[in-house]
Structure formats: C-alpha cells, structure tokens
C-alpha cells in the first residue's frame, strides 16, 4: 500500500509540474506576441506621424496669388 501511495504522489507531482510548465510556456509565448504587436503598432504610429507631417505642408499657391 505504501508503494502505491508513493507512486500516486509522484504521478500527481509530475502532472502538476507539467501543467505549471505548460502555463509558463503559454504566458511567455503571449508576452512575446504582445511585444511584437507593441513594436508593430509603434512603427505604424511613427509612419502615420511622418505622413501627417508631410501632409501638413502648405500647399503650393496658384499663379498670381496675392498680386493685384
């Protein structure tokens, strides 16, 4: 009986360790994906800022503008 309980305890501990390792792996994978998404959004914002700056330049004036 003692051997059976020891075996059950070892199996339970191994199972908990496997579940813990899997959850840790998932969390790390999600953190990596979140970091990649954050970098992608940062690049997108930088590109949008560049486009906004170039779009805000004054337009060329038509010929004869301001002359009388």
Rosetta blueprint (number, residue, H / E / L):
1 X L
2 X H
3 X H
4 X H
5 X H
6 X H
7 X H
8 X H
9 X H
10 X H
11 X H
12 X H
13 X H
14 X H
15 X H
16 X H
17 X H
18 X H
19 X H
20 X H
21 X H
22 X H
23 X H
24 X H
25 X H
26 X H
27 X H
28 X H
29 X H
30 X H
31 X H
32 X H
33 X H
34 X H
35 X H
36 X H
37 X H
38 X H
39 X H
40 X H
41 X H
42 X H
43 X H
44 X H
45 X H
46 X H
47 X H
48 X H
49 X H
50 X H
51 X H
52 X H
53 X H
54 X H
55 X H
56 X L
57 X L
58 X L
59 X L
60 X L
61 X L
62 X L
63 X L
64 X L
65 X L
66 X L
67 X L
68 X L
